[in-house]
């Protein structure tokens, strides 16, 4: 006769074993699900950070070169001075003139609805207040055309290529007399031909040590936009024709032409479409502008900008070894590693399609 107590013990052991197997499978499933959720969350975050970086740069590049939109001297800035520069510009930590850095770009543009006008009389000196035309198109009476203290203002001599230009902040505005007071003396006294407009200037650059995409406004604001950026590169493409830079008006000259009649002194790049412009070409002259705002004339030929940016997963536990990772991590499982994400965009700023004035 079979011992019922022994049979019950065997059944209990079998049931316990089956239960442990099921529990192990469930735990394994839960662990895999947790890992998958963590990986997908990190991947989504990586993609979102890349999207933010790309869209910010793309947006400003599309607007690069936009100049005053009202008045007889409206038209793109790139007809006079470069709106895109391969360097950091501004009042803090600016790169030397005629610099080239592949991991930074400075962009300048005048918003379409920005306050804009012209000087109504020449500046007596570089330290003088700026007398503007308060009745220019788009200006409201007794408003100083909408200018206000604390904003960034662009002033430039129009309409010659290579004319003096600079960006400054306003310390005061006299709306009754249409006077603008810069926070510091300008580089020189501007003529009654000069234009003034509220301007946006942005420098995007890579903080190599902190692995961050930074944005500098040319003044006091220098802030991180995206973390764990491991590479940032800009490439510039220019019109192959030296004559794409506007020639001087009859009886005058500019930095990109020589002789009489004037002939372009800018090198031909051959072909018809935009050609890549290396660092040497954008820093070797001819030199335009006036110190401390000189620039290489070839910058006026830029028609397209390529931006490559590479981001890594934030946590080292999602990075492994190999060429997929600029900064190797601690991951040992392929299912738990997320390779660096890199993309390249090409932007042809619509205001820099041709360096001509309307």
C-alpha positions in Angstrom: 0.0 0.0 0.0 1.4 3.4 -1.0 2.1 5.8 1.8 -0.2 8.7 1.3 2.0 11.0 3.3 5.0 10.4 1.0 2.8 10.9 -2.1 1.6 14.3 -0.7 5.2 15.4 0.0 6.3 14.5 -3.6 3.3 16.5 -5.0 4.2 19.4 -2.8 7.8 19.4 -3.9 6.7 19.2 -7.6 4.3 22.0 -7.2 6.9 24.1 -5.4 9.4 23.5 -8.2 6.9 24.4 -10.8 6.0 27.5 -8.9 9.6 28.5 -8.6 10.1 28.1 -12.3 7.1 30.2 -13.1 8.2 32.8 -10.6 11.7 32.8 -12.1 10.2 33.3 -15.6 8.0 36.1 -14.3 11.0 37.8 -12.6 13.1 37.4 -15.8 10.2 38.9 -17.8 9.9 41.8 -15.3 13.6 42.4 -15.4 13.6 42.4 -19.2 10.6 44.7 -19.3 12.3 47.1 -16.9 15.5 47.1 -18.9 13.6 47.6 -22.1 11.6 50.5 -20.6 14.8 52.1 -19.3 16.6 51.7 -22.7 13.6 53.1 -24.6 13.2 56.0 -22.2 16.9 56.8 -22.6 16.7 56.5 -26.4 13.6 58.8 -26.5 15.4 61.3 -24.4 18.5 61.2 -26.7 16.3 61.7 -29.8 14.4 64.6 -28.1 17.7 66.3 -27.2 19.0 66.0 -30.7 15.7 67.3 -32.1 15.9 70.4 -29.8 19.5 71.1 -30.8 18.9 70.8 -34.5 15.7 72.8 -34.6 17.2 75.7 -32.7 20.2 75.9 -35.1 18.0 75.4 -38.2 15.6 78.1 -37.1 18.3 80.8 -36.7 20.2 79.7 -39.8 17.0 80.1 -41.9 16.7 83.7 -40.7 20.4 84.5 -41.0 21.0 87.7 -42.9 17.5 89.1 -42.7 17.9 92.9 -42.8 15.5 95.9 -42.4 12.2 95.1 -44.1 11.0 98.7 -44.5 12.3 101.8 -46.2 14.4 102.5 -49.3 17.5 100.7 -48.0 15.7 97.5 -47.0 17.3 94.2 -47.9 19.6 91.5 -46.6 22.6 92.2 -44.4 24.9 89.9 -46.4 25.0 92.6 -49.1 27.1 94.7 -46.7 28.7 92.4 -44.0 28.5 88.7 -43.1 25.5 87.5 -41.2 27.2 84.1 -40.5 30.6 83.9 -39.0 32.7 80.8 -38.0 33.6 82.3 -34.6 32.2 83.6 -31.4 31.3 87.3 -31.5 30.1 89.6 -28.7 31.2 91.6 -25.7 32.4 88.6 -23.7 35.0 86.0 -24.8 34.9 87.0 -28.5 37.3 85.3 -30.8 39.9 87.5 -32.5 39.0 89.0 -35.9 39.4 86.8 -38.9 39.1 83.6 -36.8 37.8 80.3 -37.9 36.5 77.5 -35.6 34.6 74.6 -37.0 32.7 74.0 -33.7 31.0 77.4 -33.4 28.9 79.7 -35.5 27.6 83.2 -35.0 24.3 84.3 -36.7 22.8 87.7 -37.1 19.4 88.8 -38.3 16.8 91.6 -38.0 13.3 90.2 -37.1 10.7 91.4 -39.7 8.7 93.3 -37.0 11.7 94.8 -35.2 12.1 98.5 -34.7 14.2 99.9 -37.6 15.0 103.3 -39.0 17.9 105.5 -40.1 20.0 108.2 -38.6 18.5 111.6 -39.2 21.9 113.4 -38.8 25.5 112.3 -38.5 26.9 111.5 -35.1 29.2 114.3 -33.8 31.5 111.7 -32.2 31.6 108.0 -31.3 30.4 108.8 -27.8 27.4 110.8 -28.9 23.8 109.9 -28.7 22.2 108.6 -31.9 19.6 110.9 -33.5 17.1 108.7 -35.5 14.3 109.4 -37.9 11.2 108.9 -35.7 8.9 109.2 -38.7 10.4 106.4 -40.8 8.0 103.8 -42.3 6.6 101.7 -39.5 7.5 104.2 -36.7 4.9 105.5 -34.3 5.1 109.2 -33.4 6.7 109.9 -30.0 7.9 106.3 -29.6 11.5 106.6 -30.8 10.4 104.0 -33.4 9.9 101.4 -30.7 13.5 101.2 -29.4 13.8 100.6 -25.6 16.7 100.4 -23.1 18.4 97.1 -22.7 17.9 95.8 -26.2 20.5 95.0 -28.8 20.8 97.3 -31.7 22.6 97.0 -35.0 24.1 100.0 -36.7 25.7 100.0 -40.1 26.8 102.2 -42.9 24.6 101.7 -46.0 24.8 100.7 -48.7 28.4 99.9 -49.5 29.9 96.4 -49.1 32.4 96.3 -46.2 31.0 99.4 -44.5 31.4 99.9 -40.8 29.0 98.0 -38.6 28.5 96.9 -34.9 26.0 95.7 -32.4 25.5 97.5 -29.1 23.0 97.7 -26.2 21.0 100.8 -25.3 21.3 102.4 -21.9 18.6 105.0 -22.6 16.0 106.3 -25.1 14.7 109.8 -25.4 11.3 109.4 -27.1 10.6 113.1 -27.3 13.8 113.8 -29.2 14.3 110.4 -30.9 17.7 109.9 -29.3 19.3 106.5 -28.6 22.1 106.3 -26.0 24.5 103.3 -26.3 25.9 101.8 -23.1 29.4 102.6 -24.3 30.9 104.7 -27.1 30.7 103.1 -30.5 33.8 102.3 -32.6 33.4 105.5 -34.6 30.9 108.2 -35.5 28.3 107.0 -38.1 27.0 109.1 -40.9 23.4 110.1 -41.7 23.4 107.2 -44.3 23.6 104.6 -41.4 20.7 102.3 -40.6 19.7 101.2 -37.1 17.5 98.2 -36.2 16.9 95.9 -33.3 18.8 92.7 -34.0 19.1 89.1 -32.9 22.6 87.6 -32.6 23.3 84.1 -31.5 26.5 82.1 -31.2 26.2 78.3 -31.0 29.3 76.5 -29.8 30.5 73.3 -28.2 31.6 73.3 -24.6 34.1 70.4 -25.1 34.8 69.8 -21.4 31.2 70.0 -20.2 29.9 68.2 -23.4 27.2 70.8 -23.9 25.7 72.7 -26.8 25.9 76.4 -25.7 24.1 79.5 -26.9 25.5 82.9 -26.4 23.5 86.1 -27.2 26.5 88.3 -27.7 25.9 90.1 -24.4 25.4 88.7 -21.0 23.4 85.5 -21.6 25.6 82.4 -22.2 23.5 79.3 -21.4 23.6 75.5 -22.1 20.9 74.2 -24.5 21.6 70.5 -24.6 23.7 68.2 -22.5 26.0 65.3 -23.6 26.9 66.7 -27.0 30.2 65.1 -28.0 30.7 66.7 -31.5 29.6 69.8 -33.3 30.9 70.8 -36.7 29.9 73.5 -39.2 30.9 73.5 -42.9 30.4 76.5 -45.2 29.6 76.5 -48.9 30.0 79.6 -51.0 29.0 81.0 -54.4 31.9 80.0 -56.7 31.8 83.4 -58.5 33.8 86.2 -57.0 31.4 88.6 -58.8 28.6 87.3 -56.5 29.7 89.9 -54.0 28.2 93.2 -55.2 30.6 95.6 -57.0 31.1 99.1 -55.9 28.9 101.9 -57.2 30.3 104.0 -60.0 33.0 106.3 -58.7 33.6 104.4 -55.5 35.4 101.2 -54.4 35.1 98.3 -51.9 37.2 95.6 -50.4 36.3 92.9 -52.9 37.2 94.8 -56.0 40.2 96.6 -57.5 41.0 98.6 -60.6 39.0 100.8 -62.9 36.7 99.6 -64.1 36.5 97.5 -60.9 37.4 93.8 -61.1 36.7 91.2 -58.4 39.8 90.1 -56.5 38.0 87.1 -55.0 39.1 83.7 -56.3 36.8 81.7 -58.6 35.9 78.3 -57.2 34.8 76.9 -60.5 31.4 75.4 -61.5 28.0 76.7 -60.7 26.8 75.3 -57.4 28.0 76.3 -54.0 31.5 75.0 -53.2 33.0 74.1 -49.8 35.0 77.0 -48.3 37.9 75.9 -46.1 39.2 77.7 -43.1 42.1 79.3 -45.0 39.8 80.8 -47.6 37.6 82.5 -44.9 40.5 84.0 -43.0 43.2 85.0 -45.6 41.5 88.2 -46.9 40.8 90.5 -48.6 39.9 92.2 -45.4 36.7 94.2 -45.2 35.1 96.4 -42.5 36.7 98.6 -39.9 38.5 97.5 -36.7 37.4 96.0 -34.4 34.8 94.5 -36.7 36.9 93.4 -39.7 36.1 90.2 -41.7 37.2 88.2 -44.7 35.3 89.3 -47.9 34.7 85.6 -48.8 32.3 85.4 -45.9 29.9 87.4 -48.1 29.8 84.5 -50.5 28.3 81.9 -48.1 25.1 80.4 -49.4 24.8 77.2 -47.5 25.8 75.9 -44.1 26.1 72.3 -43.0 25.8 71.4 -39.4 26.8 68.0 -37.9 25.9 67.3 -34.3 26.5 64.1 -32.3 24.9 63.3 -28.9 25.5 60.4 -26.5 23.3 58.7 -23.9 23.3 60.5 -20.7 24.0 57.6 -18.4 27.3 55.6 -18.7 25.2 52.4 -18.1 23.8 52.8 -21.6 27.1 53.3 -23.3 29.5 50.4 -24.2 32.9 50.1 -26.0 33.6 50.6 -29.7 33.4 53.2 -32.4 29.7 53.8 -31.8 30.6 55.7 -28.6 32.8 58.7 -28.3 32.8 58.3 -24.5 32.7 54.5 -23.6 30.5 53.5 -20.8 29.9 50.5 -18.5 27.3 48.5 -20.5 28.2 44.9 -21.2 24.9 43.9 -22.8 24.1 44.9 -26.4 20.4 45.1 -25.5 21.2 47.7 -22.9 23.6 49.9 -25.0 22.5 52.9 -27.0 25.0 54.1 -29.7 25.7 57.8 -30.1 23.2 59.6 -32.3 24.5 61.8 -35.1 22.8 63.8 -37.8 23.7 66.4 -40.4 21.5 69.2 -41.7 22.1 71.5 -44.7 20.5 74.9 -44.5 20.5 77.5 -47.3 19.5 80.8 -45.5 16.9 82.4 -47.7 18.3 85.9 -47.0 21.7 84.9 -48.2 20.7 83.4 -51.5 22.3 86.3 -53.3 24.3 89.2 -51.8 22.3 91.9 -53.4 20.1 94.6 -52.0 16.4 95.0 -53.0 
